[in-house]
Amino acid sequence: METGDDCGSQDPAPALRCVVAIPVRNEAERIGACLEALAAQQSIRASGLGVVAFLNNCTDATAHVVAALQPSLGIPVRMIKRSYEGANAGWARREAMEAAAAWLEEGDTADGVILTTDADSRVSPDWVRRNLAAITDGVDAVAGRIALDEVDAARLPDALHTRGRLEGGYEARLVELEALIDPVPHDPWPRHWTTSGATLAVRLSTYRRVGGMPPLAVGEDKAFVSSLLSSDARVRHDPDILVVTSGRLDGRAPGGAADTMKLRCEVPESPCDPRLEPLPRALFRYAWRRRLRRLHASGRLDQFYSWAPWLGIRADEARDIARLQALGALLAAVEAASPCLTYRPLRPRELPRHTRWSSAVLLLMRGAGCLGRSFHAAQDKSLAYGQARASLERTGDT
């Protein structure tokens, strides 16, 4: 059973460029800071910003806090209250984003942008501006980074911080290696791997094209970004976009970030994120993505299937995969079909060793890159000198 009502200002407002969708459940203590951070955005009047606060099965004073703040924020805020027995995190975010999309469509904003964050998060003052700038530059969606609230972080065990530093160090090296081996023009280095609902932005047209946010109980944000990539949407992982989020261990969404941190406190040797895989396997993955990307671009993927045995993929599966039109869908299908590309996450005790190896590989690749750039620069200078000399000789000035 689902019940609810729409509250707050519904007066006609100027055409909006973007709307922020916030799923909210019992966040009376934090929703105020979240909304005030959005109201303090730089260039806010130029961007035309609205906010949807989607209150999902709230039993505390969240609605009263939002209602009390609305008149002083200086930006239009639509508060929607729903009570639904089957609610989960993905359903709530989808409903919030659908309401944001509908609001943009009311004003016939064809180039509108939907952003989403969490009620326990505070966006940086340039959050909207940076997201819109990235989309204006030509991408379809933007994923930012997150950082833990300093007060909350100070309450967490030292062991959790130590593990976080180890994982973060290895992740940074893998991300750079991936960017060097398999560069993506619209998502250049520096970039990151974060795909969190605390900081996502997407074109309205792209959001509709991929079917919106999936209503999953856990991991709806990662599944949404995967659907974007599978449809060949251009996703930018911008390291300059930052959101501060809570570091509490009593999260609102079962299986979410809070539960992950709690598990790592209780079971220190629990596996790392699946992407933090052994270095040889990661390098193998990036090299094959590059190879498949090039075969697809040249139109040769469905002509030669010699790539399939190297990845443990049967010929009939390879033929079906090669027929896929979208490169993102093709890469996802290859990784799903290949036993060689199954993710095997590391344990925390393995991180130092693989971090050292990845540092060594990075030094070699950076050195090779510098040599290559120097060689090409020397070639360019030599060519320019030769052209200038030939021109002078033709005019008789030498």
C-alpha positions as CSV (number, residue, x, y, z in Angstrom):
1,M,0.0,0.0,0.0
2,E,1.3,3.4,-0.9
3,T,-0.1,6.7,0.4
4,G,1.3,10.2,0.2
5,D,0.9,13.9,-0.6
6,D,2.9,16.6,-2.3
7,C,3.6,19.6,0.0
8,G,5.5,22.8,-0.2
9,S,5.6,25.6,-2.8
10,Q,3.9,24.6,-6.1
11,D,3.7,28.2,-7.4
12,P,4.7,28.8,-11.0
13,A,8.5,29.4,-11.1
14,P,11.0,30.4,-13.8
15,A,12.1,27.7,-16.2
16,L,14.6,25.5,-14.3
17,R,17.9,24.3,-15.8
18,C,18.3,21.5,-13.2
19,V,16.5,19.8,-10.3
20,V,18.2,18.0,-7.4
21,A,16.4,14.8,-6.2
22,I,16.9,13.8,-2.6
23,P,15.5,10.6,-1.1
24,V,14.8,11.1,2.6
25,R,14.0,8.8,5.4
26,N,14.1,10.0,9.1
27,E,16.8,12.6,8.6
28,A,15.5,15.4,10.9
29,E,19.0,16.0,12.2
30,R,20.8,16.2,8.8
31,I,18.3,17.4,6.2
32,G,18.7,21.0,7.2
33,A,22.4,21.1,6.4
34,C,21.8,19.3,3.2
35,L,19.2,21.8,2.0
36,E,21.3,24.8,3.2
37,A,24.3,23.6,1.2
38,L,22.1,23.4,-1.9
39,A,20.8,26.9,-1.3
40,A,24.3,28.2,-1.0
41,Q,25.3,27.1,-4.5
42,Q,27.5,29.5,-6.6
43,S,25.8,31.0,-9.7
44,I,22.5,29.6,-8.5
45,R,20.3,32.1,-10.2
46,A,22.0,31.6,-13.5
47,S,21.5,27.8,-13.3
48,G,17.8,27.8,-12.3
49,L,17.9,25.2,-9.5
50,G,15.0,23.4,-7.9
51,V,15.0,20.7,-5.2
52,V,12.7,17.7,-4.7
53,A,12.8,16.3,-1.1
54,F,11.1,12.9,-1.3
55,L,10.2,11.9,2.2
56,N,9.9,8.1,2.3
57,N,8.2,6.5,5.3
58,C,9.4,9.2,7.7
59,T,8.3,8.8,11.3
60,D,10.4,11.6,12.8
61,A,10.3,15.4,12.5
62,T,11.9,15.5,9.0
63,A,8.8,17.0,7.3
64,H,8.6,19.8,9.9
65,V,12.2,20.7,9.5
66,V,11.9,20.9,5.7
67,A,8.7,22.9,5.9
68,A,10.3,25.4,8.4
69,L,13.3,25.9,6.1
70,Q,11.4,26.3,2.8
71,P,10.7,30.0,3.1
72,S,14.3,31.0,3.9
73,L,16.2,28.9,1.3
74,G,15.7,31.2,-1.7
75,I,15.3,28.2,-4.1
76,P,12.1,26.3,-4.9
77,V,11.7,23.1,-2.9
78,R,9.0,20.5,-3.5
79,M,8.4,18.2,-0.6
80,I,6.7,14.9,-1.4
81,K,5.7,12.6,1.4
82,R,5.1,8.9,0.7
83,S,4.3,5.9,2.9
84,Y,4.9,2.5,1.1
85,E,5.4,-0.9,2.7
86,G,7.6,-2.1,-0.1
87,A,9.9,0.9,0.0
88,N,13.7,0.5,-0.4
89,A,16.6,2.8,-1.2
90,G,16.5,2.4,-4.9
91,W,12.7,2.8,-5.1
92,A,13.0,6.1,-3.1
93,R,15.7,7.5,-5.3
94,R,13.8,6.5,-8.4
95,E,10.7,8.2,-7.2
96,A,12.7,11.4,-6.3
97,M,14.3,11.4,-9.7
98,E,11.1,10.8,-11.5
99,A,9.5,13.7,-9.7
100,A,12.6,15.8,-10.7
101,A,12.2,14.8,-14.3
102,A,8.5,15.6,-14.3
103,W,9.2,19.0,-12.9
104,L,11.7,19.8,-15.7
105,E,9.3,18.5,-18.2
106,E,6.6,20.9,-16.9
107,G,8.7,23.7,-18.2
108,D,9.5,21.9,-21.4
109,T,13.2,22.0,-20.5
110,A,14.6,19.7,-23.2
111,D,18.2,20.2,-22.1
112,G,17.4,19.9,-18.4
113,V,19.7,18.1,-15.9
114,I,18.7,15.9,-13.0
115,L,21.1,15.7,-10.0
116,T,20.8,13.5,-7.0
117,T,22.4,13.5,-3.5
118,D,21.6,12.0,-0.1
119,A,19.9,13.6,2.8
120,D,22.8,13.0,5.1
121,S,25.2,14.7,2.7
122,R,26.4,18.3,2.1
123,V,27.4,19.3,-1.4
124,S,30.3,21.7,-2.0
125,P,29.4,25.3,-3.0
126,D,30.5,24.7,-6.6
127,W,28.7,21.3,-6.9
128,V,26.0,22.4,-9.3
129,R,28.2,24.6,-11.3
130,R,30.9,21.9,-11.9
131,N,28.3,19.3,-12.8
132,L,26.6,21.6,-15.3
133,A,30.0,22.6,-16.7
134,A,30.9,19.0,-17.4
135,I,27.6,18.4,-19.1
136,T,28.0,21.5,-21.1
137,D,31.4,20.2,-22.3
138,G,29.7,17.3,-23.9
139,V,29.2,14.4,-21.4
140,D,25.8,12.8,-20.6
141,A,26.3,12.1,-16.9
142,V,28.7,13.0,-14.1
143,A,29.8,11.1,-11.1
144,G,31.6,13.0,-8.3
145,R,33.7,11.9,-5.3
146,I,32.6,11.6,-1.6
147,A,34.4,12.3,1.6
148,L,33.3,11.3,5.2
149,D,32.2,14.0,7.5
150,E,35.1,14.8,9.8
151,V,33.1,14.6,13.0
152,D,31.7,11.2,12.1
153,A,35.0,10.0,10.8
154,A,36.7,10.8,14.2
155,R,34.4,8.3,15.9
156,L,35.3,5.4,13.6
157,P,38.0,2.9,14.7
158,D,41.6,3.5,13.6
159,A,41.6,0.1,11.9
160,L,38.9,1.2,9.6
161,H,40.8,4.4,8.6
162,T,44.0,2.3,8.0
163,R,42.1,-0.1,5.8
164,G,40.5,2.9,3.9
165,R,43.9,4.4,3.3
166,L,45.3,1.1,2.0
167,E,42.3,0.6,-0.3
168,G,42.3,4.2,-1.5
169,G,46.0,4.0,-2.3
170,Y,45.7,0.9,-4.4
171,E,42.5,2.1,-6.1
172,A,44.2,5.4,-7.1
173,R,47.0,3.4,-8.8
174,L,44.6,1.1,-10.6
175,V,42.6,4.0,-11.9
176,E,45.7,5.7,-13.3
177,L,46.8,2.4,-14.9
178,E,43.4,2.0,-16.5
179,A,43.6,5.5,-17.8
180,L,47.0,4.9,-19.3
181,I,46.2,1.5,-20.9
182,D,42.7,2.1,-22.0
183,P,42.1,5.9,-22.2
184,V,38.6,7.2,-22.7
185,P,38.4,10.7,-24.4
186,H,35.4,11.9,-22.5
187,D,36.7,10.6,-19.2
188,P,40.3,11.5,-19.2
189,W,42.9,11.2,-16.4
190,P,42.6,12.4,-13.6
191,R,39.5,10.5,-12.9
192,H,38.1,8.2,-10.2
193,W,35.9,5.1,-9.8
194,T,33.2,6.4,-7.4
195,T,29.6,5.8,-8.4
196,S,27.5,7.0,-5.4
197,G,24.0,8.3,-5.3
198,A,25.4,11.1,-3.1
199,T,26.7,12.8,-6.2
200,L,25.3,12.0,-9.6
201,A,24.1,14.2,-12.5
202,V,22.5,13.2,-15.8
203,R,20.9,14.8,-18.7
204,L,17.1,14.5,-18.6
205,S,17.1,13.0,-22.1
206,T,19.7,10.4,-21.2
207,Y,17.8,9.5,-18.0
208,R,14.7,8.8,-20.0
209,R,16.6,6.9,-22.7
210,V,18.0,4.4,-20.2
211,G,14.8,3.9,-18.3
212,G,15.6,5.8,-15.2
213,M,17.0,4.8,-11.9
214,P,16.5,1.0,-11.2
215,P,14.4,0.5,-8.0
216,L,16.9,-1.9,-6.4
217,A,17.1,-2.5,-2.6
218,V,20.9,-2.2,-2.7
219,G,23.3,-0.7,-5.3
220,E,20.8,1.3,-7.4
221,D,23.4,4.0,-8.1
222,K,26.0,1.6,-9.4
223,A,23.4,-0.2,-11.5
224,F,22.3,3.1,-12.9
225,V,25.8,4.1,-14.0
226,S,26.3,0.6,-15.5
227,S,23.1,1.1,-17.6
228,L,24.5,4.4,-18.7
229,L,27.8,2.9,-19.8
230,S,26.1,-0.1,-21.4
231,S,24.1,2.4,-23.6
232,D,27.3,4.2,-24.6
233,A,26.3,7.3,-22.6
234,R,29.4,9.5,-22.0
235,V,30.0,9.4,-18.2
236,R,32.6,11.6,-16.6
237,H,34.1,10.7,-13.2
238,D,35.2,14.2,-12.2
239,P,37.7,14.3,-9.3
240,D,37.0,18.0,-8.7
241,I,33.3,17.4,-7.7
242,L,33.1,16.6,-4.0
243,V,30.3,15.8,-1.5
244,V,30.7,15.3,2.2
245,T,28.6,12.5,3.6
246,S,28.0,11.0,7.0
247,G,30.2,8.2,8.4
248,R,27.6,6.7,10.7
249,L,27.3,3.0,11.2
250,D,23.5,3.1,11.6
251,G,22.5,3.7,8.0
252,R,18.9,4.0,6.6
253,A,19.4,1.6,3.7
254,P,20.2,-2.1,4.6
255,G,23.3,-3.2,2.7
256,G,24.4,0.4,2.0
257,A,27.6,2.2,2.9
258,A,27.0,2.2,6.6
259,D,26.5,-1.6,6.7
260,T,29.7,-2.0,4.7
261,M,31.7,0.0,7.2
262,K,30.1,-1.8,10.1
263,L,31.0,-5.2,8.5
264,R,34.6,-4.1,8.1
265,C,34.7,-3.1,11.8
266,E,33.4,-6.4,12.8
267,V,35.3,-8.6,10.3
268,P,38.6,-6.8,9.5
269,E,39.6,-9.3,6.8
270,S,36.3,-9.1,4.8
271,P,37.0,-8.8,1.1
272,C,37.8,-5.5,-0.6
273,D,35.7,-3.9,-3.3
274,P,35.6,-6.3,-6.3
275,R,37.4,-3.8,-8.5
276,L,40.4,-4.0,-6.2
277,E,41.6,-7.2,-7.8
278,P,45.1,-8.7,-8.2
279,L,47.3,-6.5,-10.3
280,P,48.0,-9.0,-13.1
281,R,44.3,-9.6,-13.5
282,A,43.6,-5.9,-13.6
283,L,46.3,-5.3,-16.2
284,F,44.9,-8.1,-18.3
285,R,41.4,-6.6,-18.1
286,Y,42.5,-3.1,-19.1
287,A,44.5,-4.4,-22.0
288,W,41.6,-6.5,-23.3
289,R,39.2,-3.6,-23.0
290,R,41.6,-1.5,-25.1
291,R,41.9,-4.3,-27.7
292,L,38.1,-4.9,-27.9
293,R,37.5,-1.1,-28.1
294,R,39.8,-0.9,-31.2
295,L,38.4,-4.0,-32.9
296,H,34.9,-2.5,-32.4
297,A,35.9,0.9,-33.8
298,S,37.4,-0.7,-36.9
299,G,34.4,-2.9,-37.5
300,R,36.5,-6.1,-37.3
301,L,35.1,-7.6,-34.1
302,D,32.5,-9.6,-35.9
303,Q,34.9,-10.6,-38.7
304,F,37.6,-12.2,-36.6
305,Y,36.9,-14.2,-33.5
306,S,40.5,-15.0,-32.6
307,W,40.0,-12.9,-29.5
308,A,37.4,-15.2,-28.0
309,P,39.6,-18.2,-27.1
310,W,42.0,-16.0,-25.2
311,L,39.1,-15.0,-22.9
312,G,37.6,-18.4,-22.6
313,I,34.5,-17.5,-24.6
314,R,32.9,-20.0,-27.0
315,A,32.6,-19.1,-30.6
316,D,28.8,-19.0,-30.6
317,E,28.8,-16.7,-27.6
318,A,31.4,-14.5,-29.3
319,R,29.2,-14.2,-32.4
320,D,26.2,-13.1,-30.3
321,I,28.4,-10.6,-28.4
322,A,29.9,-9.2,-31.6
323,R,26.4,-8.4,-32.9
324,L,25.8,-5.9,-30.1
325,Q,25.8,-2.3,-31.4
326,A,26.7,-0.4,-28.2
327,L,30.3,-0.7,-27.2
328,G,29.4,-0.5,-23.5
329,A,27.0,-3.4,-23.8
330,L,29.6,-5.4,-25.7
331,L,32.3,-4.8,-23.1
332,A,29.8,-5.7,-20.3
333,A,28.8,-8.9,-22.2
334,V,32.5,-10.0,-22.7
335,E,33.2,-9.5,-19.0
336,A,30.1,-11.5,-18.0
337,A,30.9,-14.3,-20.4
338,S,34.7,-14.6,-19.8
339,P,35.9,-16.7,-16.8
340,C,39.2,-14.9,-17.2
341,L,37.5,-11.6,-16.4
342,T,35.6,-12.6,-13.3
343,Y,36.3,-10.2,-10.5
344,R,38.3,-11.7,-7.6
345,P,38.7,-9.1,-4.9
346,L,41.7,-8.9,-2.7
347,R,41.8,-9.3,1.1
348,P,43.2,-6.4,3.1
349,R,46.4,-8.2,3.9
350,E,47.2,-8.5,0.2
351,L,46.9,-4.8,-0.5
352,P,50.4,-3.7,0.4
353,R,52.1,-6.2,-1.9
354,H,49.9,-5.3,-4.9
355,T,50.2,-1.6,-4.1
356,R,54.0,-1.9,-4.4
357,W,53.8,-3.8,-7.7
358,S,51.3,-1.3,-9.1
359,S,53.6,1.6,-8.1
360,A,56.5,0.0,-10.0
361,V,54.4,-0.6,-13.1
362,L,53.2,3.0,-13.0
363,L,56.8,4.3,-12.8
364,L,57.7,2.3,-15.9
365,M,54.6,3.4,-17.8
366,R,55.0,7.0,-16.9
367,G,58.6,6.9,-18.0
368,A,57.7,5.3,-21.3
369,G,55.0,7.9,-21.8
370,C,57.5,10.7,-21.2
371,L,60.0,9.2,-23.6
372,G,57.2,8.8,-26.2
373,R,56.1,12.4,-25.8
374,S,59.7,13.6,-26.0
375,F,60.3,11.6,-29.2
376,H,57.1,13.0,-30.8
377,A,58.0,16.5,-29.7
378,A,61.4,16.1,-31.3
379,Q,59.8,14.8,-34.5
380,D,57.5,17.8,-34.6
381,K,60.4,20.3,-34.1
382,S,62.5,18.6,-36.7
383,L,59.6,18.6,-39.2
384,A,58.9,22.3,-38.4
385,Y,62.6,23.2,-38.9
386,G,62.7,21.3,-42.2
387,Q,59.6,23.0,-43.5
388,A,60.9,26.5,-42.5
389,R,64.3,25.8,-44.1
390,A,62.7,24.5,-47.3
391,S,60.5,27.6,-47.4
392,L,63.5,29.9,-47.0
393,E,65.4,28.0,-49.7
394,R,62.5,28.4,-52.1
395,T,62.5,32.2,-51.6
396,G,66.3,32.4,-51.8
397,D,66.9,33.8,-48.3
398,T,69.6,31.2,-47.3
